[in-house]
Amino acid sequence: MQTHEIAPQKWQSTFDSLSRIYDGATASVEILDPQIGAQMEVEDQPLRGISYDTSGIEIHFTTRDGRHLVHIIPHPKQVMIEEGEGGLLAALQIESSDDPRAILRFRSPVASKLLPSASE
C-alpha cells in the first residue's frame, strides 16, 4: 500500500473528481482515535460527495432508507490518498487539527491516475 499527500490547493479538484467517480458507490468512514481505537462512523452506505471550504471537509452519504448523513471534518490539515494493488485508490485519509484521523474507504477501487495529479 502506498500513500500520497494531496496538496491543499488540489483538495477541491480531487474531491470534485472523487464525487463524480464515486457518486452512489458504497463507501465507509472510519475514525482512528488513539484513545478509543478504530470506530466506524458510516458503514457501507452510498456516497453522494465530498466538499471542501474554509469551514472544513464534508463527506455526504444518502442511506439506503433515504436519510442524509454528513460527516464533517473541521480544520483539516492533511489529506492523503492510499493506493492498493496496481495503483487502485483504496482510501482517503484526512487529518484534522481538532479531531482524530478520518478514513474514507471506497468499496470499488478505481485507478488513482483518474484523479488530478496529487503533487501539483
Phi, psi and omega per residue, in radians:
M1 nan 2.289 3.086
Q2 -1.982 2.573 3.124
T3 -2.175 2.357 3.138
H4 -2.230 2.354 3.082
E5 -1.397 2.468 3.046
I6 -1.736 2.216 3.110
A7 -1.119 2.450 -3.106
P8 -0.906 -0.613 -3.140
Q9 -1.217 -0.220 3.112
K10 -1.766 -0.056 -3.095
W11 -0.987 -0.902 -3.049
Q12 -1.094 -0.785 -3.132
S13 -1.161 -0.635 3.093
T14 -1.156 -0.787 3.134
F15 -1.134 -0.652 3.083
D16 -1.074 -0.784 3.124
S17 -1.113 -0.807 3.118
L18 -1.064 -0.692 3.136
S19 -1.091 -0.708 3.108
R20 -1.210 -0.817 -3.070
I21 -1.157 -0.716 -3.010
Y22 -1.802 0.183 3.132
D23 -0.988 2.061 3.138
G24 1.528 -0.163 -3.141
A25 -1.329 2.675 3.137
T26 -1.300 2.285 3.137
A27 -2.567 2.907 -3.141
S28 -2.408 2.672 3.017
V29 -2.043 2.144 3.108
E30 -1.984 2.390 3.121
I31 -1.871 2.238 3.112
L32 -1.896 1.860 -3.125
D33 -2.004 2.154 -3.098
P34 -1.046 -0.448 -3.109
Q35 -1.458 -0.610 -3.081
I36 -2.050 -0.064 3.123
G37 1.514 -2.830 -3.107
A38 -1.440 2.315 3.116
Q39 -2.327 2.365 3.066
M40 -1.438 2.137 3.097
E41 -1.562 -0.791 3.089
V42 -2.369 2.268 -3.066
E43 -2.167 2.102 3.020
D44 0.859 1.059 3.111
Q45 -2.156 2.726 3.120
P46 -1.147 2.153 3.114
L47 -1.377 2.384 3.121
R48 -1.967 -0.279 3.081
G49 2.749 2.888 3.094
I50 -2.267 2.279 3.133
S51 -2.266 2.764 -3.140
Y52 -2.444 2.347 2.953
D53 -2.600 -2.982 -3.053
T54 -1.119 -0.329 3.124
S55 -1.486 -0.266 3.102
G56 2.457 -2.843 -3.135
I57 -1.899 2.354 3.078
E58 -2.083 2.311 3.069
I59 -1.969 2.090 -3.036
H60 -1.840 2.391 3.070
F61 -2.288 2.654 2.906
T62 -2.093 2.070 -3.093
T63 -1.221 2.877 -3.129
R64 -1.125 -0.362 3.081
D65 -1.682 0.200 3.009
G66 1.655 -0.053 3.121
R67 -1.315 2.642 3.103
H68 -1.799 2.193 3.089
L69 -2.020 2.465 3.071
V70 -2.312 2.190 3.009
H71 -1.806 2.125 -3.069
I72 -1.863 2.342 3.092
I73 -2.099 1.737 -3.129
P74 -1.343 2.641 3.052
H75 0.890 0.946 3.116
P76 -1.136 2.494 3.122
K77 -2.118 -0.308 3.126
Q78 -2.701 2.408 3.070
V79 -2.212 2.248 -3.109
M80 -2.190 2.527 3.024
I81 -1.806 2.254 3.038
E82 -1.711 2.183 3.089
E83 -1.896 2.374 3.063
G84 -1.716 -2.586 -3.125
E85 -0.960 2.331 3.026
G86 1.113 0.410 3.122
G87 1.359 0.277 3.118
L88 -1.376 2.360 -3.136
L89 -1.214 2.160 -3.124
A90 -1.851 -0.667 -3.045
A91 -2.818 2.895 3.048
L92 -2.152 2.105 3.109
Q93 -1.752 2.322 -3.136
I94 -2.225 2.145 3.073
E95 -1.842 2.485 -3.094
S96 -2.159 2.745 3.041
S97 -1.234 -0.476 -2.998
D98 -1.834 -0.578 -2.954
D99 -2.005 2.912 3.017
P100 -1.142 2.946 3.131
R101 -1.158 2.392 3.066
A102 -1.934 2.426 3.087
I103 -2.169 2.118 3.051
L104 -1.651 1.988 -3.126
R105 -1.792 2.329 -3.120
F106 -1.743 2.348 -3.130
R107 -1.251 -0.789 -3.105
S108 -1.922 1.811 -3.086
P109 -1.234 2.633 3.015
V110 -2.185 2.835 3.130
A111 -1.148 2.252 -3.120
S112 -1.132 -0.336 3.120
K113 -1.173 -0.201 3.080
L114 -1.327 -0.231 -3.138
L115 -1.606 2.823 3.045
P116 -1.032 2.651 3.141
S117 -0.989 2.173 -3.059
A118 -1.225 -0.473 -3.038
S119 -1.676 -0.107 -3.102
E120 -1.337 nan nan
